[in-house]
Amino acid sequence: MHFSFMNKLGASFLITLWLITGANMMGDLLVHVEAAETPALKIAAKGGTEKPKDETGGESALVLLASASAEAGVRTFKKCKSCHSTEKGGKNKVGPNLWDVVGRPKASTPGFKYSGALSGLGGVWTYEDLDAFLTKPKSFAKGNKMTFAGLKKAADRAAVIAHLRSLSDQPKPLP
């Protein structure tokens, strides 16, 4: 009987698989592993080292806001520039003008038609709200028209919020 190369390759693969499985079974029979009653290594946690989390479970940008750079926010904000203008008195684009947005009532830019999801929120844009919105806009206001997925990194959100804060004649005080 003549075996082809593919038959030899398949047979060697099966034999190797059987040998590995058999060795694993023999090892399990010979060595009994039991869970340790106490951990072999304890890592002591120091109080206050856990970073605050936002509503979505990610790190909050508010902790980083005091040290955030508005210049870094300008670079990160380039993702937003295609839909939002930032000039004082600037025109709305696909999204509203964001000049002086921190502390401004939500859904209040003149001449921009907001979705019902944002129009119904009420209140003003606080630092906490901006952080939550920039994390994931669709979760903050379910049903809003914004297609942007959000900024995952807290440092990026803090930088963008610092940049948005700087877009004002009288920037609002940090929290």
Secondary structure, DSSP 8 states (H G I E B T S, - for coil): ----HHHHHHHHHHHHHHHHHHHHHHHHHH------SS-SS-----TT-S--B-TTSSB-GGGTGGG--HHHHHHHGGGTTTT---STT----SS---TT-TTSBTT--TT----HHHHTT-SB--HHHHHHHHH-HHHHSTT-S--------HHHHHHHHHHHHHSSSS-----
